[in-house]
Amino acid sequence: MKMSRRALRMQRNHKRNANKSGLNLTALMDIFTILVFFLMVNQAEVEVQNNDAIQLPASLADNKPAEQVTIMISQQDILVQGRVITSSSAAAAASGEEIPELKKELEYLAARSPLADGEQGRPVTIMGDKDIAYTLLKKVMNTCAKAQFNHISLAVNQTLPGGGGGG
């Protein structure tokens, strides 16, 4: 029996496509291997983001901070996670022991991640310029504590023992 034109065309296409090789996964696997290795190496050490407007005090401590909410206090502004919340002068001039704008932002962040069972508070890192007034730093810490961010860490530049210096 004679094959139709359509059947002949389909048979020709099947023969032509049968010679093509499959997907080469070697390059893709190499990329994924390098990616996994890169992520494993860089996950081990958490580095606090640095801002040129803030000069951190120096310390001999070896502990590195864990990744958490970061409050930066410069001479001009107070930032939470990189967002400007209020000016430092307005916060210092505010009456009372709390900064309302900062408390509102921290309560918003706290609402987004509820406390686990048995936790007493949330961690927060404060990066304060070494020349800011202690009264402003005290207001920021009080505000953090009132918003259930009572595991407070102060960021500093690590100095080597014996006079070596950090920035």
CORCOR-V224796 format. One record per residue. N is the residue number from 0. SS is DSSP state (h for helix, s for strand, l for the rest). OMEGA is omega in degrees with one decimal (999 if undefined). D_FIRST is the distance of its C-alpha to the first C-alpha in Angstrom with 1 decimal. Layout:
# CORCOR-V224796
N_SS_OMEGA_D_FIRST ; N_SS_OMEGA_D_FIRST
This chain:
# CORCOR-V224796
0_l_-176.7_0.0 ; 1_l_179.9_3.8 ; 2_l_178.9_6.6 ; 3_l_178.5_9.6 ; 4_h_-179.4_12.9 ; 5_h_179.6_14.5 ; 6_h_178.1_12.2 ; 7_h_178.7_12.7 ; 8_h_178.8_16.4 ; 9_h_179.6_16.8 ; 10_h_178.3_15.5 ; 11_h_178.4_17.9 ; 12_h_179.4_20.7 ; 13_h_178.2_20.4 ; 14_h_-178.7_20.8 ; 15_h_-177.8_23.6 ; 16_h_-179.7_25.4 ; 17_h_-178.7_25.1 ; 18_l_-179.6_27.6 ; 19_l_-178.8_30.2 ; 20_l_180.0_33.1 ; 21_l_-178.1_34.5 ; 22_l_178.9_37.9 ; 23_l_-175.4_40.8 ; 24_l_-175.9_43.5 ; 25_h_-179.4_46.1 ; 26_h_179.2_47.9 ; 27_h_178.7_47.8 ; 28_h_177.3_49.4 ; 29_h_179.7_52.1 ; 30_h_179.9_53.0 ; 31_h_178.1_53.3 ; 32_h_179.0_55.3 ; 33_h_179.6_57.8 ; 34_h_179.3_58.0 ; 35_h_178.9_58.8 ; 36_h_179.1_61.4 ; 37_h_-179.0_62.9 ; 38_h_179.7_63.2 ; 39_h_-178.5_64.8 ; 40_h_-175.1_67.4 ; 41_h_179.1_68.4 ; 42_h_-172.4_68.6 ; 43_l_-174.3_71.5 ; 44_l_177.7_74.1 ; 45_l_179.4_75.0 ; 46_l_179.4_76.8 ; 47_l_178.3_78.8 ; 48_l_-177.1_77.9 ; 49_l_-178.8_80.8 ; 50_l_-178.4_82.3 ; 51_l_-178.6_84.5 ; 52_l_-176.4_86.8 ; 53_l_172.7_87.8 ; 54_l_-177.0_89.7 ; 55_l_173.5_89.5 ; 56_l_-178.2_92.5 ; 57_s_-179.3_92.2 ; 58_s_176.6_92.1 ; 59_l_-175.8_91.9 ; 60_l_-180.0_89.6 ; 61_l_-174.9_86.4 ; 62_l_174.6_84.5 ; 63_l_179.5_81.5 ; 64_l_174.2_80.9 ; 65_l_-179.7_77.8 ; 66_l_-175.8_75.5 ; 67_l_178.8_77.1 ; 68_s_-177.9_78.6 ; 69_s_175.6_80.5 ; 70_s_178.6_83.5 ; 71_s_179.7_84.8 ; 72_s_176.5_88.4 ; 73_l_178.0_89.2 ; 74_l_-176.5_92.4 ; 75_l_-168.7_90.7 ; 76_s_168.9_88.1 ; 77_s_-177.0_86.9 ; 78_s_172.9_83.1 ; 79_s_-178.3_80.9 ; 80_l_177.3_77.6 ; 81_l_179.5_78.1 ; 82_s_178.7_78.8 ; 83_s_-180.0_82.3 ; 84_s_179.9_84.1 ; 85_s_176.5_87.6 ; 86_s_-179.5_90.1 ; 87_h_-179.5_92.3 ; 88_h_178.7_95.5 ; 89_h_179.6_94.6 ; 90_h_179.1_93.8 ; 91_h_-178.3_97.1 ; 92_h_-178.2_99.0 ; 93_l_179.0_97.5 ; 94_l_179.2_100.0 ; 95_l_-175.8_99.4 ; 96_l_-176.8_97.6 ; 97_l_174.7_94.0 ; 98_l_-172.4_91.8 ; 99_h_-178.6_90.2 ; 100_h_179.1_87.2 ; 101_h_179.5_86.4 ; 102_h_179.1_86.7 ; 103_h_179.5_84.4 ; 104_h_179.8_81.7 ; 105_h_177.0_82.1 ; 106_h_175.8_81.9 ; 107_h_178.2_78.7 ; 108_h_178.9_77.3 ; 109_h_179.4_78.6 ; 110_h_179.9_76.9 ; 111_h_178.7_73.5 ; 112_l_-178.0_73.9 ; 113_l_178.4_75.9 ; 114_l_174.1_78.0 ; 115_l_179.8_76.6 ; 116_l_177.3_78.6 ; 117_l_178.3_81.7 ; 118_l_-179.4_81.7 ; 119_l_-178.7_85.0 ; 120_l_-178.3_83.9 ; 121_l_177.0_81.5 ; 122_s_177.2_81.8 ; 123_s_175.4_82.7 ; 124_s_178.7_83.5 ; 125_s_175.9_86.2 ; 126_s_-177.8_86.3 ; 127_s_175.2_89.7 ; 128_l_-175.7_91.2 ; 129_l_-178.4_94.2 ; 130_l_178.7_96.5 ; 131_l_-179.3_95.8 ; 132_l_179.8_98.6 ; 133_h_179.7_98.7 ; 134_h_177.7_99.4 ; 135_h_177.7_96.0 ; 136_h_178.5_94.2 ; 137_h_177.2_96.1 ; 138_h_179.3_94.9 ; 139_h_-180.0_91.3 ; 140_h_176.9_91.6 ; 141_h_178.9_93.3 ; 142_h_178.2_90.5 ; 143_h_-178.9_87.9 ; 144_h_178.9_89.7 ; 145_h_-179.5_90.0 ; 146_l_178.6_86.3 ; 147_l_170.6_85.5 ; 148_l_-173.0_84.8 ; 149_l_172.2_87.5 ; 150_s_-170.9_86.0 ; 151_s_173.4_87.2 ; 152_s_176.2_86.6 ; 153_s_-178.6_88.4 ; 154_l_177.0_86.4 ; 155_l_171.6_88.3 ; 156_s_-179.2_87.6 ; 157_s_176.8_87.9 ; 158_l_178.8_90.8 ; 159_l_177.5_91.0 ; 160_l_177.6_94.2 ; 161_l_172.5_96.9 ; 162_l_174.5_96.8 ; 163_l_-172.7_93.2 ; 164_l_167.9_92.0 ; 165_l_-175.4_89.1 ; 166_l_999_88.7
